[in-house]
């Protein structure tokens, strides 16, 4: 009987509560067996030492590999590639079986051939399916509560893949078919990736933080030491950090919305949505969520550092000295109504902006965003996002107030740091204001609905339609 027909017969005989075999008694094998038992399956382990079963889930059976292979049609191979060689001696017992390869490697490109493809050459009579390698043992133990619930599957036989999909669904997991067994290399590389979507945002954040921190360090500490011979390096830990954090947060928040605006202007320029954006813009747009979350993290640090200001020794000493001086000189600190308005407005815009900032972060969580329809999600992330940027920009403007008019603010002919923080946000807000004008908004809406600007001497957008559309 051919492997395909055997697999089809096996799948028809395997119900929702059948027998499943697991080769390997390690952490993943034990966790998988426990979940299978809880789902109603009968679990049989294949082990080199069947007597060593103390750590296995209660209710599971343990046999030799050959005996275990005879009991089930679907076999999970929960062992490392380096230990695959013994499977060749079981070729007759594994004839027509569905082998689910869950292995991963220590590094990318470790072998020229994927583990699943290598397994299929060792046991050519079996049907190999790559699956469950992106699920951790912890995710199985916790019941998928850590949001790692998606099983990626690939293989050359639809019926075999469907049997693995059914098992995944019975365990409360979702399944995604990634195509033929050739995709196994890609699936095996996924667990080895270290925050792939966070690399660019992290580099941007670290770069901005380094630049602005050095900038405020030179203007505040170095300038004071050179011109007045005063050592105020103690301000590095709190004061300077609390200047750099909000600047980075504001700039990164603006960088979340700048690529969307640039994409809109590109669509206006091209007169069509059927022309791909440059690769750098595509990459920028794909990491906007990570940019926003990092910006929120810096905003949180700014809030925490601000709360710590009243208990600082430096602030306490300045207040005590100022009060003592006023008493000695018999002076009164006059109430300034303008300063009161500025201070309250500064605090109000900061608190409102931070509250909306937190709301943006919450709605970006998968558990929350999945409960919103597209219009609700777009309203929060776009309209409230630009409102958040507007409030945070106003917060910074109120902080600076009229300092840009004072010559003393330009130390070594450099502008105050708050002025640098306002450049990107103001550009984004101005460009957004241009885009929401009726004439511009109407044209962009038509383009995104499929309208194309007529081209002289040819069909509109004919050249551009060679690429897939990108919708913002």
C-alpha positions as CSV (number, residue, x, y, z in Angstrom):
1,X,0.0,0.0,0.0
2,X,1.3,3.5,-0.9
3,X,2.1,5.9,1.9
4,X,-0.7,8.3,0.7
5,X,-3.4,5.6,0.9
6,X,-2.1,4.4,4.2
7,X,-2.1,7.9,5.7
8,X,-5.7,8.4,4.5
9,X,-6.8,5.2,6.1
10,X,-5.0,6.2,9.3
11,X,-6.6,9.5,9.4
12,X,-10.1,8.0,8.9
13,X,-9.4,5.6,11.8
14,X,-8.1,8.3,14.1
15,X,-10.9,10.0,15.8
16,X,-10.9,12.9,18.2
17,X,-9.9,10.5,20.9
18,X,-7.4,8.1,19.4
19,X,-4.0,6.8,20.1
20,X,-1.0,9.1,19.7
21,X,2.6,8.1,20.0
22,X,5.5,10.3,21.1
23,X,9.1,9.4,20.5
24,X,11.0,11.2,23.3
25,X,10.5,11.7,27.0
26,X,12.0,15.2,27.4
27,X,10.3,18.4,28.6
28,X,8.4,18.9,25.4
29,X,7.4,15.3,25.0
30,X,6.1,15.1,28.6
31,X,4.2,18.4,28.3
32,X,2.7,17.4,24.9
33,X,1.7,14.0,26.4
34,X,0.0,15.7,29.3
35,X,-2.1,18.0,27.1
36,X,-3.0,15.0,24.8
37,X,-4.2,13.0,27.8
38,X,-6.3,16.0,29.0
39,X,-7.8,16.2,25.6
40,X,-8.9,12.6,25.7
41,X,-6.2,10.9,23.7
42,X,-4.4,7.7,24.7
43,X,-0.7,8.5,24.8
44,X,2.0,5.9,24.2
45,X,5.7,6.9,24.6
46,X,8.5,5.3,22.7
47,X,11.7,5.3,24.8
48,X,15.2,3.7,24.8
49,X,14.6,2.7,28.4
50,X,10.9,1.9,28.9
51,X,11.5,1.2,32.6
52,X,12.4,4.8,33.2
53,X,8.8,6.3,33.3
54,X,8.7,8.0,36.6
55,X,8.5,11.5,35.1
56,X,5.9,10.7,32.4
57,X,2.3,11.9,32.8
58,X,0.1,9.6,34.8
59,X,-2.0,7.5,32.5
60,X,0.5,7.3,29.6
61,X,2.1,4.1,28.5
62,X,5.8,3.6,27.7
63,X,7.2,1.0,25.4
64,X,10.2,0.5,23.1
65,X,10.2,2.6,20.0
66,X,9.2,-0.3,17.8
67,X,6.3,-1.4,20.0
68,X,5.1,2.1,20.4
69,X,5.1,2.7,16.6
70,X,2.8,-0.2,16.2
71,X,0.1,1.3,18.4
72,X,-0.5,4.6,16.7
73,X,-0.8,6.2,13.3
74,X,0.4,9.6,14.2
75,X,3.9,9.8,15.9
76,X,5.4,12.9,17.3
77,X,9.2,12.8,17.0
78,X,10.2,14.9,20.0
79,X,14.0,14.2,19.7
80,X,16.9,16.1,18.3
81,X,18.2,15.7,14.8
82,X,21.4,14.2,16.1
83,X,19.4,11.2,17.4
84,X,17.4,10.5,14.2
85,X,19.7,7.7,13.1
86,X,18.0,5.0,15.1
87,X,14.8,5.6,13.0
88,X,16.3,3.9,10.0
89,X,16.1,0.6,11.9
90,X,12.4,1.2,12.4
91,X,11.7,1.9,8.7
92,X,9.4,-1.1,8.3
93,X,7.5,-0.2,11.5
94,X,7.1,3.4,10.4
95,X,5.8,2.5,6.9
96,X,2.8,4.7,6.2
97,X,2.9,6.4,9.5
98,X,2.6,10.2,10.0
99,X,5.7,11.5,11.6
100,X,5.3,15.0,13.2
101,X,8.8,16.6,13.4
102,X,8.9,19.2,16.2
103,X,12.7,19.7,16.3
104,X,14.6,22.9,16.1
105,X,18.3,23.7,15.7
106,X,20.7,25.7,17.8
107,X,21.4,28.3,15.1
108,X,20.1,29.3,11.7
109,X,21.7,27.5,8.7
110,X,23.2,24.9,10.9
111,X,22.4,22.2,8.3
112,X,22.0,22.5,4.5
113,X,18.7,20.6,4.7
114,X,15.9,21.1,7.1
115,X,15.3,18.6,9.9
116,X,12.0,17.6,8.5
117,X,13.3,17.0,5.0
118,X,16.3,15.0,6.5
119,X,13.8,12.9,8.4
120,X,11.8,12.1,5.3
121,X,15.0,10.8,3.6
122,X,15.8,8.6,6.6
123,X,12.3,7.1,6.6
124,X,11.1,7.4,3.0
125,X,8.1,5.2,3.7
126,X,6.6,7.5,6.3
127,X,4.8,10.8,5.8
128,X,6.6,13.7,7.5
129,X,4.8,16.8,8.7
130,X,6.6,19.7,10.3
131,X,4.6,21.2,13.2
132,X,4.6,22.2,16.9
133,X,8.2,23.4,16.7
134,X,7.1,27.0,17.3
135,X,5.1,26.0,20.5
136,X,7.1,25.9,23.7
137,X,6.8,23.3,26.5
138,X,5.7,26.1,28.8
139,X,2.9,27.1,26.4
140,X,1.6,23.5,26.5
141,X,1.9,23.4,30.3
142,X,0.1,26.7,30.8
143,X,-2.7,25.8,28.4
144,X,-1.7,28.5,25.8
145,X,-2.4,31.3,28.3
146,X,0.9,33.0,27.3
147,X,-0.6,34.0,23.9
148,X,1.6,31.4,22.2
149,X,-1.2,29.4,20.7
150,X,-0.5,29.2,17.0
151,X,0.8,25.9,15.5
152,X,2.5,26.4,12.1
153,X,2.3,23.3,9.9
154,X,3.8,22.3,6.6
155,X,3.9,19.0,4.6
156,X,3.4,17.5,1.3
157,X,0.2,15.5,2.1
158,X,-3.0,17.3,2.8
159,X,-4.6,14.4,4.8
160,X,-1.6,14.0,7.1
161,X,-1.5,17.8,7.7
162,X,-5.3,17.8,8.5
163,X,-4.8,15.1,11.1
164,X,-2.2,17.3,12.8
165,X,-4.5,20.3,12.5
166,X,-7.3,18.3,14.2
167,X,-4.9,17.4,17.1
168,X,-3.9,21.0,17.5
169,X,-7.5,22.1,17.6
170,X,-8.4,19.5,20.2
171,X,-5.6,20.9,22.4
172,X,-7.2,24.4,22.2
173,X,-4.5,25.7,19.7
174,X,-4.9,27.3,16.3
175,X,-3.2,26.0,13.2
176,X,-1.8,27.7,10.1
177,X,-0.9,25.8,7.0
178,X,2.4,27.1,5.6
179,X,2.5,24.9,2.5
180,X,4.8,22.1,1.4
181,X,7.6,20.5,3.4
182,X,10.0,22.9,1.6
183,X,8.8,25.5,4.1
184,X,10.2,23.5,7.0
185,X,13.5,25.5,6.9
186,X,11.5,28.7,7.4
187,X,9.5,27.2,10.3
188,X,12.7,26.0,12.0
189,X,14.2,29.4,11.8
190,X,11.3,31.1,13.5
191,X,12.1,30.1,17.1
192,X,15.7,31.2,16.5
193,X,14.8,34.7,15.7
194,X,15.4,37.3,18.4
195,X,12.8,40.0,18.3
196,X,13.0,40.4,14.5
197,X,10.4,43.2,14.4
198,X,12.0,45.0,17.4
199,X,15.5,45.4,16.0
200,X,15.0,48.6,14.0
201,X,12.9,50.2,16.7
202,X,15.5,49.4,19.4
203,X,18.2,50.8,17.2
204,X,16.2,54.0,16.7
205,X,15.4,54.3,20.4
206,X,19.0,53.7,21.5
207,X,20.3,56.1,18.8
208,X,17.9,58.9,19.8
209,X,18.5,58.4,23.5
210,X,22.3,58.5,23.0
211,X,22.2,61.6,20.9
212,X,19.8,63.6,23.1
213,X,21.5,62.5,26.3
214,X,24.9,63.6,25.1
215,X,23.3,66.8,23.8
216,X,21.7,67.7,27.2
217,X,24.9,66.6,29.0
218,X,27.0,69.0,27.0
219,X,24.5,71.9,27.4
220,X,23.9,71.4,31.1
221,X,26.8,69.7,32.8
222,X,29.8,70.4,30.6
223,X,28.8,74.0,29.9
224,X,28.4,74.7,33.6
225,X,31.8,73.1,34.4
226,X,33.6,75.0,31.6
227,X,32.1,78.5,32.0
228,X,31.4,78.6,35.8
229,X,33.8,75.9,37.1
230,X,30.8,74.2,38.9
231,X,30.4,70.4,39.2
232,X,26.8,69.5,38.8
233,X,27.4,66.0,37.5
234,X,25.0,64.6,40.1
235,X,22.2,65.8,37.8
236,X,23.1,63.1,35.3
237,X,21.2,60.4,37.1
238,X,17.8,62.1,37.3
239,X,17.6,65.6,35.8
240,X,19.3,64.8,32.5
241,X,17.6,61.4,32.1
242,X,14.3,63.1,32.7
243,X,15.1,65.5,29.9
244,X,16.2,62.8,27.4
245,X,13.3,60.3,28.1
246,X,10.4,62.6,27.2
247,X,12.2,63.9,24.1
248,X,12.8,60.3,22.8
249,X,9.2,59.4,23.7
250,X,7.8,62.4,21.7
251,X,10.0,61.9,18.7
252,X,9.3,58.2,18.5
253,X,5.6,58.8,18.8
254,X,5.8,61.2,15.8
255,X,7.9,58.6,13.9
256,X,4.9,56.2,14.3
257,X,2.7,58.5,12.1
258,X,5.3,60.0,9.8
259,X,5.6,56.9,7.5
260,X,1.8,56.8,7.0
261,X,1.8,60.5,6.0
262,X,4.7,59.9,3.6
263,X,2.9,57.0,2.1
264,X,-0.2,59.2,1.5
265,X,1.9,61.8,-0.3
266,X,3.5,59.1,-2.4
267,X,0.1,57.8,-3.4
268,X,-0.9,61.4,-4.3
269,X,2.2,61.8,-6.3
270,X,1.8,58.5,-8.1
271,X,-1.9,58.9,-8.6
272,X,-2.5,55.2,-7.7
273,X,-2.3,52.8,-4.9
274,X,-1.0,50.0,-7.1
275,X,2.6,51.0,-6.9
276,X,4.7,49.6,-4.2
277,X,6.4,51.8,-1.6
278,X,10.2,51.8,-1.2
279,X,11.5,48.9,0.8
280,X,12.7,51.2,3.6
281,X,9.2,52.7,3.9
282,X,7.6,49.3,4.0
283,X,10.0,48.2,6.7
284,X,9.3,51.4,8.7
285,X,5.6,51.0,8.4
286,X,5.7,47.4,9.6
287,X,7.5,48.3,12.9
288,X,5.2,51.2,13.8
289,X,3.6,49.2,16.6
290,X,7.0,48.5,18.2
291,X,8.0,52.1,17.8
292,X,4.9,53.2,19.7
293,X,5.4,50.7,22.5
294,X,9.0,51.8,23.0
295,X,7.8,55.4,23.0
296,X,5.2,54.5,25.7
297,X,8.0,52.9,27.7
298,X,10.0,56.1,27.6
299,X,6.9,58.1,28.6
300,X,6.4,55.8,31.6
301,X,10.0,56.5,32.6
302,X,9.4,60.2,32.3
303,X,6.3,60.0,34.6
304,X,8.2,57.9,37.2
305,X,11.2,60.3,37.2
306,X,8.8,63.2,37.5
307,X,7.1,61.7,40.5
308,X,10.6,61.3,42.1
309,X,11.4,65.0,41.7
310,X,9.9,66.3,45.0
311,X,11.8,63.8,47.1
312,X,15.2,64.6,45.6
313,X,17.8,66.0,47.9
314,X,18.8,68.7,45.3
315,X,15.2,69.9,45.0
316,X,14.6,69.9,48.7
317,X,17.8,71.9,49.3
318,X,16.9,74.5,46.7
319,X,13.4,75.0,48.1
320,X,14.8,75.3,51.7
321,X,17.4,77.7,50.5
322,X,15.0,79.8,48.5
323,X,12.5,80.0,51.4
324,X,15.2,80.9,53.9
325,X,16.4,83.7,51.6
326,X,12.9,85.1,51.2
327,X,12.4,85.1,54.9
328,X,15.8,86.8,55.7
329,X,15.2,89.5,53.1
330,X,11.6,89.9,54.1
331,X,10.4,89.4,50.6
332,X,7.1,88.0,49.3
333,X,6.8,85.6,46.4
334,X,4.1,87.3,44.3
335,X,1.5,85.1,42.6
336,X,1.8,85.2,38.8
337,X,-1.6,84.5,37.1
338,X,0.1,83.8,33.8
339,X,2.5,81.4,35.3
340,X,-0.4,79.6,37.0
341,X,-2.2,79.2,33.8
342,X,0.9,78.0,32.0
343,X,1.7,75.5,34.8
344,X,-1.8,74.0,35.0
345,X,-2.0,73.8,31.2
346,X,1.4,72.1,31.1
347,X,0.3,69.5,33.6
348,X,-3.2,69.0,32.1
349,X,-1.9,68.4,28.6
350,X,0.8,66.1,29.9
351,X,-1.7,64.0,31.9
352,X,-4.2,63.8,29.1
353,X,-1.6,63.0,26.5
354,X,-0.1,60.2,28.7
355,X,-3.6,58.8,29.4
356,X,-4.3,58.6,25.6
357,X,-0.8,57.2,25.1
358,X,-1.6,54.4,27.5
359,X,-4.9,53.8,25.7
360,X,-3.0,53.4,22.4
361,X,-0.6,50.9,24.0
362,X,-3.5,48.9,25.4
363,X,-5.4,48.7,22.1
364,X,-2.2,47.4,20.4
365,X,-2.3,44.3,22.5
366,X,-3.6,41.3,20.5
367,X,-6.2,40.3,23.1
368,X,-7.7,43.9,22.9
369,X,-7.2,44.6,19.2
370,X,-8.8,41.3,18.2
371,X,-12.0,42.4,20.0
372,X,-12.2,45.6,17.9
373,X,-13.4,45.8,14.3
374,X,-11.3,47.6,11.8
375,X,-13.1,50.9,12.1
376,X,-12.8,51.0,15.9
377,X,-9.1,50.0,15.7
378,X,-8.4,52.7,13.0
379,X,-10.2,55.3,15.0
380,X,-8.2,54.6,18.1
381,X,-4.8,54.2,16.5
382,X,-5.2,57.0,13.9
383,X,-7.5,59.7,15.3
384,X,-6.7,59.3,18.9
385,X,-3.1,58.7,18.0
386,X,-2.8,62.1,16.3
387,X,-4.7,63.7,19.2
388,X,-2.1,62.2,21.6
389,X,0.7,63.6,19.5
390,X,-1.0,67.0,19.5
391,X,-1.4,67.0,23.3
392,X,2.2,65.8,23.9
393,X,3.5,68.5,21.5
394,X,1.4,71.1,23.3
395,X,2.8,69.8,26.6
396,X,6.4,70.4,25.3
397,X,5.5,73.8,23.9
398,X,4.1,74.9,27.3
399,X,7.3,73.6,29.0
400,X,9.5,75.7,26.7
401,X,7.1,78.7,26.6
402,X,9.2,81.7,25.7
403,X,12.6,80.3,26.4
404,X,13.5,80.3,22.7
405,X,13.4,84.1,22.9
406,X,15.9,84.3,25.6
407,X,19.6,84.6,24.4
408,X,20.8,82.8,27.6
409,X,19.0,79.7,26.5
410,X,21.3,79.2,23.6
411,X,24.4,77.8,25.3
412,X,27.3,77.6,23.0
413,X,24.9,78.8,20.3
414,X,22.9,75.5,20.5
415,X,19.1,75.6,20.8
416,X,17.3,74.3,23.9
417,X,16.6,70.6,23.8
418,X,12.8,71.0,23.8
419,X,13.2,72.9,20.5
420,X,14.8,69.8,18.9
421,X,12.1,67.6,20.3
422,X,9.4,69.6,18.5
423,X,10.8,69.4,15.0
424,X,9.5,66.0,14.0
425,X,6.1,66.2,15.8
426,X,5.4,69.7,14.3
427,X,6.3,68.4,10.8
428,X,3.9,65.5,11.3
429,X,1.1,67.6,12.6
430,X,1.4,70.2,9.8
431,X,1.5,67.5,7.1
432,X,-1.5,65.8,8.7
433,X,-3.3,69.1,8.7
434,X,-2.6,69.4,5.0
435,X,-3.9,65.8,4.3
436,X,-7.2,66.3,6.1
437,X,-8.2,69.3,4.1
438,X,-11.2,68.4,2.0
439,X,-9.5,68.5,-1.4
440,X,-6.6,66.4,-0.3
441,X,-8.7,64.0,1.7
442,X,-11.1,63.5,-1.1
443,X,-8.4,62.6,-3.6
444,X,-6.6,60.2,-1.2
445,X,-10.0,58.4,-0.5
446,X,-10.6,58.0,-4.2
447,X,-7.1,56.6,-4.8
448,X,-7.5,54.1,-1.9
449,X,-10.8,53.0,-3.4
450,X,-9.1,52.1,-6.7
451,X,-9.2,55.4,-8.7
452,X,-6.1,56.1,-10.8
453,X,-5.0,59.4,-12.3
454,X,-5.1,59.2,-16.1
455,X,-1.7,59.0,-17.8
456,X,-1.0,60.7,-21.0
457,X,-0.6,58.3,-24.0
458,X,-1.4,55.2,-22.0
459,X,-3.7,53.3,-19.8
460,X,-3.9,54.7,-16.3
461,X,-1.6,53.0,-13.8
462,X,-0.8,50.2,-16.3
463,X,2.8,50.0,-15.3
464,X,2.0,50.3,-11.6
465,X,-0.4,47.3,-11.6
466,X,2.4,44.8,-11.8
467,X,2.7,45.0,-8.0
468,X,0.2,44.0,-5.4
469,X,-1.7,46.9,-3.8
470,X,-0.6,48.2,-0.4
471,X,-3.4,49.7,1.7
472,X,-2.6,51.9,4.6
